[in-house]
Amino acid sequence: NGRQYLLDPADGKVYEDFSDGSMPRGVGRRTKDGGVETQHKMEDFFAALDTHLKSNSARLADTFAQYDADGSGCLSVAELARMVQGVMPEASKGAVLHFQAHLDLDGDGKVTWQEFVASVRDYVSQAASARSSLE
């Protein structure tokens, strides 16, 4: 997705790039297949979002707009963090960064409505495929 992460080879921990001079924040651990494992998976976020939408009788577009505080049509890291915390209060900062890495398809640091919808559609499609393969 264009974002760079740092790997500590001693323990396999993966950190957010801190080229801006800030302290690096952990985002997960490297897996044997080269991926990154976090405490929360994308499936957790989408399930929590689905529960939030159903329990609040809310539409996806309205929920996105609720967290798009500046009305830009994009979620900044801070806005996405508020959304994640709103639907998954137990999510860590590392989980937010993990979700951002998956949702920010072009790697520009923000999640557009189009990227968000594409990610939701992809998740729904994968979940439907997984269910049909079990039948």
SETI-351393 format. One record per residue (C-alpha): residue number from 1; residue in one letter; x, y, z. Coordinates in steps of 0.2 Angstrom, whole numbers, always signed. Layout:
% SETI-351393
kegu seq=NUM; type=a; east=X; north=Y; up=Z
...
***
This chain:
% SETI-351393
kegu seq=1; type=n; east=+0; north=+0; up=+0
kegu seq=2; type=g; east=+15; north=+11; up=-1
kegu seq=3; type=r; east=+18; north=+13; up=+18
kegu seq=4; type=q; east=+34; north=+8; up=+25
kegu seq=5; type=y; east=+35; north=-2; up=+42
kegu seq=6; type=l; east=+50; north=-6; up=+52
kegu seq=7; type=l; east=+54; north=-24; up=+58
kegu seq=8; type=d; east=+64; north=-28; up=+73
kegu seq=9; type=p; east=+73; north=-44; up=+68
kegu seq=10; type=a; east=+76; north=-49; up=+86
kegu seq=11; type=d; east=+58; north=-52; up=+91
kegu seq=12; type=g; east=+49; north=-50; up=+75
kegu seq=13; type=k; east=+39; north=-35; up=+80
kegu seq=14; type=v; east=+33; north=-23; up=+67
kegu seq=15; type=y; east=+33; north=-4; up=+69
kegu seq=16; type=e; east=+25; north=+11; up=+60
kegu seq=17; type=d; east=+39; north=+21; up=+51
kegu seq=18; type=f; east=+44; north=+35; up=+62
kegu seq=19; type=s; east=+53; north=+46; up=+49
kegu seq=20; type=d; east=+44; north=+61; up=+56
kegu seq=21; type=g; east=+55; north=+60; up=+72
kegu seq=22; type=s; east=+41; north=+53; up=+83
kegu seq=23; type=m; east=+43; north=+37; up=+93
kegu seq=24; type=p; east=+39; north=+21; up=+83
kegu seq=25; type=r; east=+22; north=+13; up=+87
kegu seq=26; type=g; east=+20; north=-6; up=+86
kegu seq=27; type=v; east=+8; north=-12; up=+74
kegu seq=28; type=g; east=+10; north=-31; up=+76
kegu seq=29; type=r; east=+22; north=-46; up=+74
kegu seq=30; type=r; east=+29; north=-53; up=+58
kegu seq=31; type=t; east=+22; north=-70; up=+54
kegu seq=32; type=k; east=+31; north=-85; up=+46
kegu seq=33; type=d; east=+24; north=-81; up=+29
kegu seq=34; type=g; east=+30; north=-63; up=+30
kegu seq=35; type=g; east=+13; north=-55; up=+34
kegu seq=36; type=v; east=+9; north=-45; up=+50
kegu seq=37; type=e; east=-2; north=-52; up=+64
kegu seq=38; type=t; east=-10; north=-39; up=+75
kegu seq=39; type=q; east=-21; north=-41; up=+90
kegu seq=40; type=h; east=-37; north=-37; up=+80
kegu seq=41; type=k; east=-40; north=-43; up=+62
kegu seq=42; type=m; east=-49; north=-34; up=+49
kegu seq=43; type=e; east=-63; north=-47; up=+51
kegu seq=44; type=d; east=-65; north=-40; up=+69
kegu seq=45; type=f; east=-67; north=-22; up=+63
kegu seq=46; type=f; east=-80; north=-27; up=+49
kegu seq=47; type=a; east=-90; north=-37; up=+62
kegu seq=48; type=a; east=-90; north=-23; up=+75
kegu seq=49; type=l; east=-95; north=-11; up=+61
kegu seq=50; type=d; east=-109; north=-22; up=+56
kegu seq=51; type=t; east=-115; north=-24; up=+74
kegu seq=52; type=h; east=-114; north=-5; up=+76
kegu seq=53; type=l; east=-124; north=-2; up=+60
kegu seq=54; type=k; east=-137; north=-14; up=+65
kegu seq=55; type=s; east=-139; north=-9; up=+83
kegu seq=56; type=n; east=-140; north=+10; up=+78
kegu seq=57; type=s; east=-151; north=+7; up=+63
kegu seq=58; type=a; east=-137; north=+17; up=+53
kegu seq=59; type=r; east=-132; north=+17; up=+35
kegu seq=60; type=l; east=-113; north=+15; up=+31
kegu seq=61; type=a; east=-113; north=+31; up=+22
kegu seq=62; type=d; east=-120; north=+40; up=+37
kegu seq=63; type=t; east=-108; north=+32; up=+49
kegu seq=64; type=f; east=-93; north=+37; up=+37
kegu seq=65; type=a; east=-99; north=+55; up=+37
kegu seq=66; type=q; east=-101; north=+55; up=+56
kegu seq=67; type=y; east=-83; north=+52; up=+58
kegu seq=68; type=d; east=-77; north=+63; up=+43
kegu seq=69; type=a; east=-77; north=+78; up=+55
kegu seq=70; type=d; east=-70; north=+90; up=+42
kegu seq=71; type=g; east=-82; north=+84; up=+28
kegu seq=72; type=s; east=-67; north=+81; up=+16
kegu seq=73; type=g; east=-74; north=+64; up=+10
kegu seq=74; type=c; east=-59; north=+56; up=+18
kegu seq=75; type=l; east=-55; north=+49; up=+35
kegu seq=76; type=s; east=-38; north=+55; up=+41
kegu seq=77; type=v; east=-29; north=+44; up=+53
kegu seq=78; type=a; east=-37; north=+53; up=+68
kegu seq=79; type=e; east=-54; north=+52; up=+61
kegu seq=80; type=l; east=-52; north=+33; up=+57
kegu seq=81; type=a; east=-45; north=+31; up=+75
kegu seq=82; type=r; east=-61; north=+39; up=+81
kegu seq=83; type=m; east=-72; north=+27; up=+70
kegu seq=84; type=v; east=-62; north=+12; up=+76
kegu seq=85; type=q; east=-63; north=+17; up=+94
kegu seq=86; type=g; east=-82; north=+20; up=+91
kegu seq=87; type=v; east=-86; north=+3; up=+85
kegu seq=88; type=m; east=-71; north=-7; up=+94
kegu seq=89; type=p; east=-67; north=+3; up=+110
kegu seq=90; type=e; east=-54; north=-11; up=+115
kegu seq=91; type=a; east=-44; north=-8; up=+99
kegu seq=92; type=s; east=-26; north=-2; up=+102
kegu seq=93; type=k; east=-17; north=+11; up=+92
kegu seq=94; type=g; east=-8; north=-3; up=+83
kegu seq=95; type=a; east=-24; north=-10; up=+78
kegu seq=96; type=v; east=-30; north=+7; up=+71
kegu seq=97; type=l; east=-14; north=+8; up=+61
kegu seq=98; type=h; east=-16; north=-10; up=+54
kegu seq=99; type=f; east=-34; north=-6; up=+49
kegu seq=100; type=q; east=-28; north=+10; up=+41
kegu seq=101; type=a; east=-15; north=+0; up=+31
kegu seq=102; type=h; east=-28; north=-11; up=+24
kegu seq=103; type=l; east=-41; north=+2; up=+21
kegu seq=104; type=d; east=-30; north=+16; up=+13
kegu seq=105; type=l; east=-28; north=+7; up=-4
kegu seq=106; type=d; east=-17; north=+20; up=-12
kegu seq=107; type=g; east=-6; north=+23; up=+3
kegu seq=108; type=d; east=-9; north=+42; up=+3
kegu seq=109; type=g; east=-12; north=+42; up=+22
kegu seq=110; type=k; east=-31; north=+44; up=+22
kegu seq=111; type=v; east=-46; north=+33; up=+18
kegu seq=112; type=t; east=-58; north=+39; up=+5
kegu seq=113; type=w; east=-76; north=+34; up=+4
kegu seq=114; type=q; east=-72; north=+24; up=-12
kegu seq=115; type=e; east=-58; north=+15; up=-3
kegu seq=116; type=f; east=-69; north=+12; up=+12
kegu seq=117; type=v; east=-83; north=+5; up=+1
kegu seq=118; type=a; east=-71; north=-6; up=-9
kegu seq=119; type=s; east=-64; north=-13; up=+7
kegu seq=120; type=v; east=-81; north=-17; up=+14
kegu seq=121; type=r; east=-87; north=-25; up=-3
kegu seq=122; type=d; east=-71; north=-35; up=-3
kegu seq=123; type=y; east=-74; north=-42; up=+14
kegu seq=124; type=v; east=-92; north=-46; up=+11
kegu seq=125; type=s; east=-87; north=-55; up=-5
kegu seq=126; type=q; east=-73; north=-65; up=+4
kegu seq=127; type=a; east=-85; north=-69; up=+19
kegu seq=128; type=a; east=-99; north=-75; up=+6
kegu seq=129; type=s; east=-86; north=-86; up=-3
kegu seq=130; type=a; east=-80; north=-93; up=+14
kegu seq=131; type=r; east=-98; north=-97; up=+19
kegu seq=132; type=s; east=-102; north=-105; up=+2
kegu seq=133; type=s; east=-86; north=-116; up=+2
kegu seq=134; type=l; east=-92; north=-123; up=+19
kegu seq=135; type=e; east=-109; north=-128; up=+12
***
